[in-house]
Amino acid sequence: MSNLSSDIQNKLEGGFIDHAFPVLKANGVKDEDVLVHSMGCSVWNTLGHELGYMAVVEGPAPVASGNDIRSDSIWFDKDSNTPCVLIEFERYDGTDRSKRKLVAKLTNLMEAAIRWGNQPGLLVLSAWSSGLVSAPDLESLRVIFEKGINNSKGTFIPTPASCALLLHRMIFEKEIDGLLRLKHMNYRYL
């Protein structure tokens, strides 16, 4: 596990969400439209600032052949203005459709890293679930990351050089008041 991965986990487990986003744990949030997605992207962006980066929401990767890729959050080094971390935050409900969505998001992260000249040292694929659902197939995601994959246009996307992957999961529970509250987080580093 890299120092940055360790810093992320320590901060997330050390009360960062309780302090910065109490709505996710104590108050609860409605599962409507893209509210949880917006909150999750805000968590990642704010965490980037807390860890000393210039964090940007919906950051576009340099354009290649008309294929637009925007990472939910990009953390830039403030001195060199180089991207260090690319993040995607996605709902996961255990269905085949959501499994394919995670693969597409991982593919986008890998392609974005390459477009950024292999500068990012860490990619984060963060999935959130409402209640207990089948776990994402971490082994297939690992294989994709290590062997590469064809993007939606058929272009082969290899593993970005000198880049690690953090697979992160947030598990929310719907409580009696109908609101979601964050109950657990899992981490897997590749």
Beta strands, then each sheet from edge to edge (+ up, - down):
strand 1: 54-60
strand 2: 70-76
strand 3: 83-91
strand 4: 122-130
strand 5: 149-150
strand 6: 156-157
strand 7: 164-174
strand 8: 180-189
sheet 1: 1+ 2- 3+ 4+ 7+ 8-
sheet 2: 5+ 6-
end
